[in-house]
């Protein structure tokens, strides 16, 4: 293998690194001072954004030089930083809180068992339980989709037709 003088390439690399340092110095030189004045979530955003910027620049430089970036460590770092970005977005936009639903039928049964001595309360609770059961029955029939109902009807009629059309085995002869 021919060994050539690599001094010109090293000089060029040093110049490029100095340029990159000059460009990034305003951001990275005071990042500690800037972040100390920020709230915690904004501080996390700043650090993630700075890291993503640097990793993106490295990724772009590698791509321009023909390096397979999919198998490079820079790609894994970019995906890691993207995951942090997603976590920050989840913190900023939390999912809507669930609405708590009260099972009124169960509550009425509980009250009925505890307050069963009073006939007026017992009658009202029995009535309430019956109403809640009717509501639950109505909701369950509403939830069933028309397509499912027709599919069930079709499958039952198809099965009945298949049973009627079933050919006899052994040519209709009885076994001995």
Z-matrix of the N, CA and C atoms (Angstrom, degrees):
N
C 1 1.446
C 2 1.527 1 108.27
N 3 1.305 2 115.58 1 136.48
C 4 1.461 3 121.95 2 -177.48
C 5 1.517 4 109.54 3 -82.93
N 6 1.319 5 115.04 4 123.14
C 7 1.463 6 120.41 5 178.63
C 8 1.518 7 107.24 6 -94.87
N 9 1.335 8 115.09 7 121.73
C 10 1.458 9 119.99 8 179.74
C 11 1.508 10 109.17 9 -111.28
N 12 1.291 11 115.49 10 168.01
C 13 1.456 12 121.76 11 179.58
C 14 1.534 13 108.61 12 -75.84
N 15 1.327 14 118.16 13 119.76
C 16 1.466 15 123.36 14 -177.91
C 17 1.525 16 111.44 15 -97.64
N 18 1.304 17 117.38 16 5.67
C 19 1.461 18 120.97 17 -177.56
C 20 1.533 19 111.76 18 -59.90
N 21 1.348 20 120.63 19 -41.99
C 22 1.469 21 118.61 20 178.77
C 23 1.538 22 112.96 21 -62.90
N 24 1.324 23 117.33 22 -38.62
C 25 1.468 24 119.43 23 178.54
C 26 1.531 25 111.28 24 -67.58
N 27 1.325 26 116.91 25 -37.39
C 28 1.462 27 119.81 26 177.98
C 29 1.524 28 111.32 27 -67.32
N 30 1.325 29 116.36 28 -38.25
C 31 1.464 30 119.81 29 176.97
C 32 1.539 31 110.50 30 -64.09
N 33 1.321 32 116.04 31 -42.41
C 34 1.461 33 119.74 32 178.88
C 35 1.530 34 111.23 33 -65.08
N 36 1.329 35 116.88 34 -39.66
C 37 1.463 36 121.28 35 177.51
C 38 1.525 37 110.33 36 -62.85
N 39 1.302 38 117.17 37 -42.15
C 40 1.461 39 120.74 38 179.19
C 41 1.528 40 111.08 39 -63.18
N 42 1.327 41 116.58 40 -41.12
C 43 1.470 42 120.59 41 177.56
C 44 1.536 43 110.92 42 -62.64
N 45 1.332 44 116.05 43 -43.60
C 46 1.470 45 120.23 44 -179.53
C 47 1.530 46 110.64 45 -65.56
N 48 1.315 47 117.50 46 -39.78
C 49 1.463 48 120.71 47 177.76
C 50 1.529 49 111.53 48 -65.67
N 51 1.321 50 116.44 49 -38.23
C 52 1.464 51 119.69 50 176.95
C 53 1.525 52 110.97 51 -64.47
N 54 1.338 53 116.97 52 -40.27
C 55 1.468 54 120.36 53 177.26
C 56 1.530 55 110.66 54 -62.53
N 57 1.332 56 115.31 55 -44.73
C 58 1.469 57 119.37 56 179.76
C 59 1.529 58 110.54 57 -63.18
N 60 1.314 59 116.93 58 -39.00
C 61 1.465 60 121.12 59 178.82
C 62 1.522 61 111.01 60 -64.55
N 63 1.341 62 116.93 61 -40.61
C 64 1.460 63 120.69 62 178.58
C 65 1.527 64 111.25 63 -64.08
N 66 1.328 65 115.75 64 -40.14
C 67 1.459 66 119.83 65 -178.62
C 68 1.526 67 111.15 66 -70.18
N 69 1.324 68 116.93 67 -40.80
C 70 1.463 69 120.71 68 -176.07
C 71 1.522 70 113.53 69 -86.71
N 72 1.307 71 118.56 70 -13.16
C 73 1.462 72 121.71 71 -176.09
C 74 1.532 73 113.44 72 -58.88
N 75 1.335 74 120.34 73 -43.23
C 76 1.465 75 117.66 74 178.98
C 77 1.530 76 113.01 75 -59.41
N 78 1.301 77 116.51 76 -35.42
C 79 1.461 78 119.20 77 179.95
C 80 1.527 79 111.61 78 -79.27
N 81 1.309 80 116.58 79 -50.92
C 82 1.453 81 119.91 80 -173.22
C 83 1.523 82 113.71 81 -82.19
N 84 1.314 83 117.43 82 -22.05
C 85 1.466 84 119.78 83 -179.27
C 86 1.514 85 112.39 84 -67.85
N 87 1.312 86 117.67 85 -37.27
C 88 1.454 87 121.57 86 -176.67
C 89 1.523 88 112.22 87 -111.19
N 90 1.308 89 117.89 88 17.87
C 91 1.463 90 119.50 89 -174.87
C 92 1.525 91 111.49 90 -64.84
N 93 1.305 92 118.11 91 -33.81
C 94 1.468 93 121.06 92 177.74
C 95 1.516 94 111.59 93 -66.79
N 96 1.348 95 115.95 94 -42.62
C 97 1.470 96 119.81 95 178.66
C 98 1.524 97 110.94 96 -67.36
N 99 1.319 98 115.66 97 -41.91
C 100 1.463 99 119.79 98 -179.32
C 101 1.526 100 110.02 99 -65.09
N 102 1.324 101 117.24 100 -46.03
C 103 1.461 102 120.13 101 -175.35
C 104 1.521 103 112.78 102 -70.87
N 105 1.323 104 117.94 103 -26.33
C 106 1.469 105 119.37 104 -179.66
C 107 1.526 106 112.13 105 -67.34
N 108 1.312 107 116.92 106 -22.28
C 109 1.465 108 121.29 107 -179.46
C 110 1.525 109 112.38 108 -90.69
N 111 1.325 110 117.12 109 -5.58
C 112 1.463 111 121.27 110 -174.77
C 113 1.529 112 111.73 111 -97.69
N 114 1.332 113 115.98 112 153.78
C 115 1.469 114 119.04 113 171.19
C 116 1.529 115 109.95 114 -65.53
N 117 1.310 116 116.05 115 165.58
C 118 1.455 117 121.51 116 -172.33
C 119 1.536 118 112.82 117 -59.78
N 120 1.314 119 118.09 118 -44.46
C 121 1.465 120 120.37 119 -178.74
C 122 1.526 121 111.34 120 -66.60
N 123 1.316 122 117.37 121 -40.48
C 124 1.469 123 120.43 122 177.58
C 125 1.523 124 111.04 123 -68.15
N 126 1.320 125 116.56 124 -34.33
C 127 1.470 126 120.30 125 176.56
C 128 1.529 127 109.81 126 -63.38
N 129 1.322 128 116.58 127 -43.53
C 130 1.469 129 120.40 128 178.36
C 131 1.523 130 110.30 129 -62.54
N 132 1.325 131 116.97 130 -41.68
C 133 1.469 132 120.39 131 178.09
C 134 1.521 133 111.21 132 -61.48
N 135 1.325 134 116.68 133 -42.72
C 136 1.466 135 120.71 134 -179.42
C 137 1.524 136 111.08 135 -61.92
N 138 1.317 137 116.58 136 -47.18
C 139 1.460 138 119.76 137 -179.42
C 140 1.535 139 111.92 138 -65.89
N 141 1.300 140 116.85 139 -40.19
C 142 1.468 141 119.77 140 178.92
C 143 1.521 142 110.02 141 -66.83
N 144 1.324 143 116.94 142 -41.12
C 145 1.462 144 120.19 143 179.47
C 146 1.533 145 111.48 144 -65.06
N 147 1.320 146 117.23 145 -42.06
C 148 1.469 147 120.22 146 178.41
C 149 1.528 148 110.78 147 -64.19
N 150 1.330 149 116.09 148 -43.21
C 151 1.462 150 119.98 149 179.14
C 152 1.519 151 111.05 150 -64.27
N 153 1.319 152 116.18 151 -42.37
C 154 1.462 153 120.00 152 179.82
C 155 1.528 154 110.98 153 -64.30
N 156 1.334 155 116.32 154 -38.07
C 157 1.468 156 120.05 155 178.85
C 158 1.516 157 111.20 156 -62.90
N 159 1.305 158 116.59 157 -46.84
C 160 1.470 159 120.78 158 -179.03
C 161 1.523 160 110.46 159 -64.88
N 162 1.336 161 116.43 160 -45.98
C 163 1.457 162 119.78 161 -179.31
C 164 1.529 163 111.07 162 -64.74
N 165 1.310 164 117.58 163 -35.89
C 166 1.466 165 120.86 164 178.21
C 167 1.519 166 110.96 165 -66.73
N 168 1.322 167 116.33 166 -39.77
C 169 1.470 168 119.61 167 177.21
C 170 1.531 169 110.96 168 -63.29
N 171 1.323 170 115.81 169 -43.03
C 172 1.468 171 118.96 170 177.95
C 173 1.530 172 110.81 171 -64.43
N 174 1.301 173 116.17 172 -41.70
C 175 1.459 174 121.22 173 178.94
C 176 1.532 175 110.20 174 -60.70
N 177 1.316 176 116.09 175 -45.75
C 178 1.471 177 120.26 176 -179.46
C 179 1.522 178 111.26 177 -64.70
N 180 1.328 179 116.80 178 -41.51
C 181 1.468 180 120.08 179 179.11
C 182 1.525 181 110.90 180 -63.11
N 183 1.318 182 116.23 181 -41.16
C 184 1.459 183 119.40 182 178.72
C 185 1.529 184 111.36 183 -65.18
N 186 1.328 185 115.88 184 -41.58
C 187 1.466 186 119.84 185 179.48
C 188 1.526 187 110.82 186 -63.23
N 189 1.347 188 116.27 187 -41.07
C 190 1.461 189 120.03 188 179.83
C 191 1.520 190 112.06 189 -65.12
N 192 1.327 191 116.60 190 -27.77
C 193 1.456 192 120.36 191 179.78
C 194 1.531 193 112.72 192 -92.05
N 195 1.329 194 116.52 193 7.25
C 196 1.458 195 120.09 194 173.81
C 197 1.517 196 115.24 195 81.90
N 198 1.309 197 118.64 196 19.39
C 199 1.462 198 121.53 197 -179.50
C 200 1.531 199 108.21 198 -85.92
N 201 1.328 200 115.44 199 141.89
C 202 1.465 201 120.56 200 176.35
C 203 1.532 202 108.06 201 -73.24
N 204 1.315 203 116.25 202 101.60
C 205 1.468 204 120.48 203 -173.84
C 206 1.521 205 112.92 204 -80.09
N 207 1.312 206 118.39 205 -19.52
C 208 1.473 207 120.71 206 179.74
C 209 1.524 208 111.27 207 -64.04
N 210 1.304 209 116.84 208 -31.43
C 211 1.467 210 121.31 209 -179.09
C 212 1.529 211 112.03 210 -102.67
N 213 1.304 212 117.30 211 12.63
C 214 1.462 213 122.07 212 -178.14
C 215 1.524 214 109.99 213 -97.70
N 216 1.322 215 116.41 214 155.08
C 217 1.468 216 121.80 215 -179.67
C 218 1.528 217 112.18 216 -64.58
N 219 1.329 218 117.02 217 -25.68
C 220 1.466 219 120.18 218 179.74
C 221 1.527 220 110.08 219 -63.53
N 222 1.319 221 117.08 220 -35.91
C 223 1.461 222 120.38 221 -179.70
C 224 1.528 223 111.22 222 -65.22
N 225 1.328 224 116.74 223 -41.86
C 226 1.468 225 119.48 224 178.08
C 227 1.520 226 111.11 225 -65.58
N 228 1.325 227 116.83 226 -36.00
C 229 1.467 228 119.95 227 177.20
C 230 1.524 229 111.03 228 -66.92
N 231 1.325 230 117.06 229 -39.75
C 232 1.463 231 120.11 230 177.60
C 233 1.528 232 111.21 231 -62.24
N 234 1.308 233 117.54 232 -42.36
C 235 1.460 234 119.82 233 178.35
C 236 1.524 235 111.36 234 -66.62
N 237 1.325 236 117.63 235 -35.38
C 238 1.459 237 121.14 236 177.35
C 239 1.525 238 110.36 237 -65.26
N 240 1.326 239 116.87 238 -42.41
C 241 1.458 240 121.07 239 179.43
C 242 1.533 241 110.10 240 -67.26
N 243 1.316 242 117.82 241 -37.01
C 244 1.463 243 121.01 242 176.65
C 245 1.527 244 110.71 243 -62.57
N 246 1.322 245 117.12 244 -37.11
C 247 1.462 246 120.53 245 177.28
C 248 1.528 247 110.52 246 -63.86
N 249 1.324 248 117.11 247 -39.96
C 250 1.468 249 120.04 248 176.68
C 251 1.530 250 110.64 249 -64.49
N 252 1.319 251 116.63 250 -37.81
C 253 1.465 252 120.25 251 177.81
C 254 1.522 253 110.37 252 -62.66
N 255 1.330 254 116.58 253 -42.14
C 256 1.465 255 120.53 254 178.22
C 257 1.523 256 111.29 255 -64.03
N 258 1.327 257 116.93 256 -38.57
C 259 1.468 258 120.14 257 178.03
C 260 1.525 259 111.03 258 -63.81
N 261 1.318 260 116.12 259 -40.85
C 262 1.470 261 119.81 260 178.69
C 263 1.521 262 110.15 261 -65.32
N 264 1.326 263 117.02 262 -40.89
C 265 1.463 264 119.76 263 178.32
C 266 1.524 265 111.35 264 -63.55
N 267 1.328 266 117.48 265 -36.52
C 268 1.461 267 120.42 266 177.24
C 269 1.528 268 110.62 267 -65.68
N 270 1.324 269 116.74 268 -35.96
C 271 1.463 270 119.85 269 177.49
C 272 1.518 271 111.52 270 -68.78
N 273 1.320 272 116.48 271 -37.03
C 274 1.460 273 120.00 272 -179.87
C 275 1.515 274 112.11 273 -72.48
N 276 1.317 275 117.21 274 -37.23
C 277 1.463 276 122.54 275 -178.10
C 278 1.523 277 109.35 276 -121.44
N 279 1.327 278 117.82 277 77.46
C 280 1.469 279 118.73 278 -178.58
C 281 1.519 280 110.57 279 -68.85
N 282 1.338 281 116.91 280 155.38
C 283 1.462 282 119.18 281 179.06
C 284 1.529 283 110.10 282 -65.90
N 285 1.313 284 115.28 283 154.73
C 286 1.463 285 120.37 284 -178.78
C 287 1.523 286 109.41 285 -62.98
N 288 1.320 287 117.23 286 139.23
C 289 1.460 288 119.31 287 -179.45
C 290 1.530 289 110.91 288 -67.71
N 291 1.307 290 115.10 289 146.70
C 292 1.453 291 120.01 290 179.31
C 293 1.517 292 109.87 291 -72.03
N 294 1.303 293 114.90 292 144.00
C 295 1.448 294 119.56 293 174.98
C 296 1.519 295 108.06 294 -86.44
N 297 1.314 296 115.67 295 129.19
C 298 1.454 297 119.17 296 178.57
C 299 1.516 298 109.30 297 -80.30
N 300 1.297 299 114.71 298 129.86
C 301 1.457 300 120.49 299 -179.94
C 302 1.523 301 107.69 300 -107.34
N 303 1.306 302 116.37 301 137.21
C 304 1.452 303 121.46 302 178.49
C 305 1.520 304 107.98 303 -96.64
N 306 1.297 305 115.39 304 127.85
C 307 1.457 306 120.20 305 175.50
C 308 1.522 307 106.24 306 -82.11
N 309 1.326 308 115.53 307 94.52
C 310 1.458 309 120.29 308 -173.64
C 311 1.517 310 111.77 309 -68.16
N 312 1.326 311 117.09 310 -30.71
C 313 1.462 312 119.13 311 178.39
C 314 1.525 313 110.47 312 -64.80
N 315 1.334 314 116.58 313 -44.85
C 316 1.459 315 119.97 314 179.31
C 317 1.529 316 110.95 315 -65.81
N 318 1.331 317 116.45 316 -39.45
C 319 1.467 318 119.46 317 178.43
C 320 1.521 319 110.59 318 -64.17
N 321 1.328 320 116.90 319 -40.29
C 322 1.460 321 120.39 320 179.58
C 323 1.525 322 110.82 321 -65.88
N 324 1.331 323 117.61 322 -39.89
C 325 1.463 324 120.59 323 177.47
C 326 1.517 325 111.32 324 -63.04
N 327 1.335 326 115.67 325 -41.37
C 328 1.458 327 120.22 326 179.14
C 329 1.527 328 110.77 327 -63.00
N 330 1.319 329 116.19 328 -46.11
C 331 1.458 330 120.04 329 179.12
C 332 1.524 331 110.95 330 -64.78
N 333 1.308 332 116.56 331 -38.36
C 334 1.464 333 120.58 332 -179.60
C 335 1.526 334 110.23 333 -62.84
N 336 1.330 335 116.28 334 -41.31
C 337 1.466 336 118.65 335 -179.45
C 338 1.530 337 111.31 336 -69.86
N 339 1.335 338 117.14 337 -34.65
C 340 1.464 339 119.95 338 -179.63
C 341 1.525 340 112.13 339 -80.26
N 342 1.325 341 117.14 340 -36.32
C 343 1.455 342 121.12 341 -175.27
C 344 1.526 343 111.25 342 -109.31
N 345 1.296 344 117.30 343 29.94
C 346 1.452 345 121.64 344 -175.98
C 347 1.524 346 114.03 345 -68.67
N 348 1.316 347 118.37 346 -11.96
C 349 1.459 348 121.03 347 -179.40
C 350 1.522 349 111.55 348 -70.09
N 351 1.324 350 117.97 349 -35.04
C 352 1.461 351 122.00 350 -177.90
C 353 1.530 352 108.28 351 -84.27
N 354 1.337 353 117.61 352 118.19
C 355 1.459 354 121.95 353 -174.88
C 356 1.526 355 112.28 354 -67.69
N 357 1.341 356 118.02 355 -35.60
C 358 1.472 357 120.30 356 179.75
C 359 1.521 358 111.09 357 -65.29
N 360 1.312 359 115.48 358 -46.02
C 361 1.467 360 120.19 359 -179.90
C 362 1.527 361 109.58 360 -65.51
N 363 1.330 362 116.67 361 -41.30
C 364 1.462 363 120.93 362 -179.63
C 365 1.528 364 110.85 363 -61.19
N 366 1.322 365 117.06 364 -41.32
C 367 1.466 366 120.59 365 -179.95
C 368 1.526 367 110.90 366 -66.87
N 369 1.333 368 117.09 367 -43.14
C 370 1.465 369 120.79 368 179.41
C 371 1.525 370 110.85 369 -64.05
N 372 1.324 371 116.60 370 -41.54
C 373 1.466 372 120.27 371 -179.94
C 374 1.526 373 111.18 372 -67.96
N 375 1.325 374 117.43 373 -38.07
C 376 1.463 375 120.43 374 177.15
C 377 1.526 376 109.88 375 -62.14
N 378 1.328 377 115.75 376 -41.48
C 379 1.467 378 120.70 377 177.58
C 380 1.528 379 111.20 378 -63.96
N 381 1.333 380 116.34 379 -42.38
C 382 1.467 381 121.31 380 179.52
C 383 1.529 382 110.82 381 -63.97
N 384 1.323 383 116.95 382 -40.87
C 385 1.469 384 120.65 383 178.75
C 386 1.520 385 110.21 384 -62.54
N 387 1.319 386 116.81 385 -42.34
C 388 1.466 387 120.21 386 179.64
C 389 1.522 388 110.79 387 -63.42
N 390 1.342 389 117.47 388 -41.56
C 391 1.469 390 120.66 389 178.84
C 392 1.527 391 110.83 390 -63.40
N 393 1.322 392 116.91 391 -42.58
C 394 1.464 393 120.37 392 -179.44
C 395 1.525 394 111.44 393 -65.61
N 396 1.320 395 116.86 394 -35.91
C 397 1.467 396 119.58 395 177.61
C 398 1.523 397 110.60 396 -67.28
N 399 1.331 398 116.45 397 -36.78
C 400 1.461 399 119.63 398 177.06
C 401 1.529 400 110.55 399 -65.28
N 402 1.339 401 116.55 400 -42.07
C 403 1.466 402 120.31 401 178.45
C 404 1.527 403 110.72 402 -61.74
N 405 1.340 404 116.06 403 -44.34
C 406 1.462 405 120.40 404 -179.38
C 407 1.525 406 110.64 405 -63.15
N 408 1.339 407 116.50 406 -39.55
C 409 1.464 408 119.86 407 177.94
C 410 1.515 409 111.88 408 -65.48
N 411 1.331 410 116.37 409 -39.75
C 412 1.465 411 120.61 410 179.06
C 413 1.522 412 111.07 411 -66.23
N 414 1.327 413 116.61 412 -39.86
C 415 1.472 414 120.12 413 179.51
C 416 1.518 415 111.01 414 -66.22
N 417 1.323 416 117.04 415 -39.10
C 418 1.465 417 118.88 416 -178.23
C 419 1.521 418 111.33 417 -67.38
N 420 1.332 419 117.94 418 -33.67
C 421 1.462 420 118.82 419 177.64
C 422 1.521 421 111.36 420 -75.91
N 423 1.339 422 117.47 421 -29.65
C 424 1.467 423 120.54 422 177.21
C 425 1.517 424 111.21 423 -69.81
N 426 1.315 425 116.87 424 -34.98
C 427 1.465 426 120.74 425 -176.46
C 428 1.519 427 111.93 426 -68.84
N 429 1.326 428 117.62 427 -26.03
C 430 1.457 429 120.44 428 179.81
C 431 1.516 430 108.65 429 -68.95
N 432 1.309 431 116.57 430 123.72
C 433 1.462 432 121.04 431 -177.04
C 434 1.519 433 110.35 432 -77.20
N 435 1.335 434 116.29 433 148.21
C 436 1.475 435 119.66 434 177.89
C 437 1.518 436 112.48 435 -59.56
N 438 1.313 437 118.50 436 -35.52
C 439 1.466 438 121.16 437 -179.78
C 440 1.523 439 109.99 438 -63.32
N 441 1.332 440 116.68 439 -39.05
C 442 1.461 441 119.77 440 179.34
C 443 1.521 442 110.23 441 -66.89
N 444 1.342 443 116.90 442 -41.42
C 445 1.451 444 120.30 443 -179.67
C 446 1.520 445 110.66 444 -62.07
N 447 1.334 446 117.14 445 -45.29
C 448 1.458 447 119.84 446 -179.33
C 449 1.520 448 110.73 447 -67.44
N 450 1.331 449 117.36 448 -34.84
C 451 1.460 450 120.16 449 178.25
C 452 1.519 451 110.19 450 -65.72
N 453 1.336 452 117.52 451 -39.39
C 454 1.452 453 120.66 452 178.51
C 455 1.522 454 110.00 453 -65.94
N 456 1.340 455 116.92 454 -43.50
C 457 1.457 456 120.58 455 178.90
C 458 1.522 457 110.87 456 -62.95
N 459 1.325 458 117.76 457 -45.12
C 460 1.460 459 121.73 458 -179.11
C 461 1.520 460 111.35 459 -63.28
N 462 1.335 461 116.64 460 -41.93
C 463 1.456 462 118.79 461 -178.34
C 464 1.517 463 110.75 462 -67.44
N 465 1.337 464 117.92 463 -35.58
C 466 1.467 465 118.77 464 179.36
C 467 1.525 466 110.97 465 -70.82
N 468 1.336 467 118.08 466 -38.20
C 469 1.468 468 119.26 467 178.05
C 470 1.518 469 110.72 468 -70.67
N 471 1.335 470 117.47 469 -36.55
C 472 1.461 471 120.37 470 177.13
C 473 1.527 472 110.80 471 -63.41
N 474 1.325 473 116.45 472 -40.67
C 475 1.455 474 119.99 473 -179.54
C 476 1.518 475 110.28 474 -65.57
N 477 1.342 476 117.28 475 -39.65
C 478 1.460 477 120.42 476 178.16
C 479 1.513 478 111.48 477 -64.37
N 480 1.325 479 116.97 478 -40.53
C 481 1.461 480 120.45 479 179.39
C 482 1.519 481 110.64 480 -66.82
N 483 1.316 482 117.71 481 -37.80
C 484 1.462 483 121.06 482 179.78
C 485 1.518 484 110.33 483 -65.20
N 486 1.339 485 115.91 484 -38.62
C 487 1.457 486 118.22 485 179.54
C 488 1.520 487 110.95 486 -65.63
N 489 1.308 488 117.52 487 -39.58
C 490 1.458 489 120.63 488 -179.75
C 491 1.516 490 112.20 489 -70.50
N 492 1.317 491 117.50 490 -33.14
C 493 1.468 492 121.13 491 -175.98
C 494 1.521 493 112.37 492 -89.82
N 495 1.312 494 118.36 493 2.72
C 496 1.454 495 120.91 494 -175.50
C 497 1.535 496 109.43 495 -65.30
N 498 1.330 497 117.03 496 126.39
C 499 1.470 498 119.40 497 179.63
C 500 1.530 499 110.33 498 -72.04
N 501 1.311 500 114.59 499 152.97
C 502 1.462 501 119.40 500 178.86
C 503 1.509 502 108.82 501 -77.38
N 504 1.294 503 114.70 502 145.26
C 505 1.463 504 119.73 503 178.28
C 506 1.535 505 108.83 504 -85.06
N 507 1.285 506 113.17 505 159.45
C 508 1.460 507 121.72 506 177.38
C 509 1.528 508 111.76 507 60.04
N 510 1.302 509 118.03 508 27.16
C 511 1.456 510 121.33 509 176.33
C 512 1.519 511 112.77 510 66.91
N 513 1.302 512 118.80 511 22.11
C 514 1.452 513 122.51 512 177.71
C 515 1.512 514 113.02 513 83.29
N 516 1.330 515 117.77 514 5.65
C 517 1.462 516 121.35 515 -179.25
C 518 1.519 517 109.50 516 -90.06
N 519 1.304 518 114.62 517 146.77
C 520 1.447 519 120.46 518 178.38
C 521 1.517 520 109.31 519 -83.59
N 522 1.304 521 115.79 520 149.47
C 523 1.466 522 120.14 521 176.71
C 524 1.507 523 109.56 522 -78.42
N 525 1.295 524 114.46 523 150.59
C 526 1.467 525 119.73 524 179.16
C 527 1.480 526 111.35 525 -95.48
